């Protein structure tokens, strides 16, 4: 059963996640099965070499994880996360799609696939959520 009755109620709740919001992360879609979040890349997201900072990619993935895990069970917190950076983004936008791999009694496993708007796989994030 979903905890948010609409996309707008989820957006309103997660608007309080100031770090993600000020970074530019947007919640695009939310169902009981998945969440999609995105980020339009700007010069503020780039490192000294001109590449997208890993922390930006991690923040987007972590936010998608938080949205879906709290859609499944509120309140859920991250217990352990792992990210694998696959390729440097080439597009102007990052997209994170979170799906639930396991929904147990006390924990959940959420996979988040991050790609760019030209279809390049950027990172894979796996998070274990602990249900409070």
Rosetta blueprint (number, residue, H / E / L):
1 X L
2 X L
3 X L
4 X L
5 X L
6 X L
7 X H
8 X H
9 X H
10 X H
11 X H
12 X H
13 X H
14 X H
15 X L
16 X L
17 X L
18 X H
19 X H
20 X H
21 X H
22 X H
23 X H
24 X L
25 X E
26 X E
27 X E
28 X E
29 X E
30 X E
31 X L
32 X L
33 X L
34 X E
35 X E
36 X E
37 X E
38 X E
39 X E
40 X E
41 X L
42 X L
43 X H
44 X H
45 X H
46 X E
47 X L
48 X L
49 X L
50 X L
51 X L
52 X E
53 X L
54 X H
55 X H
56 X H
57 X H
58 X H
59 X H
60 X H
61 X H
62 X H
63 X H
64 X H
65 X H
66 X H
67 X H
68 X H
69 X H
70 X H
71 X H
72 X H
73 X L
74 X L
75 X L
76 X E
77 X E
78 X E
79 X E
80 X E
81 X E
82 X E
83 X E
84 X E
85 X E
86 X L
87 X L
88 X L
89 X L
90 X L
91 X L
92 X L
93 X E
94 X E
95 X E
96 X E
97 X E
98 X E
99 X E
100 X E
101 X E
102 X E
103 X E
104 X L
105 X L
106 X L
107 X E
108 X E
109 X E
110 X E
111 X E
112 X E
113 X E
114 X E
115 X E
116 X E
117 X L
118 X L
119 X L
120 X L
121 X E
122 X E
123 X E
124 X E
125 X E
126 X E
127 X E
128 X E
129 X E
130 X E
131 X E
132 X L
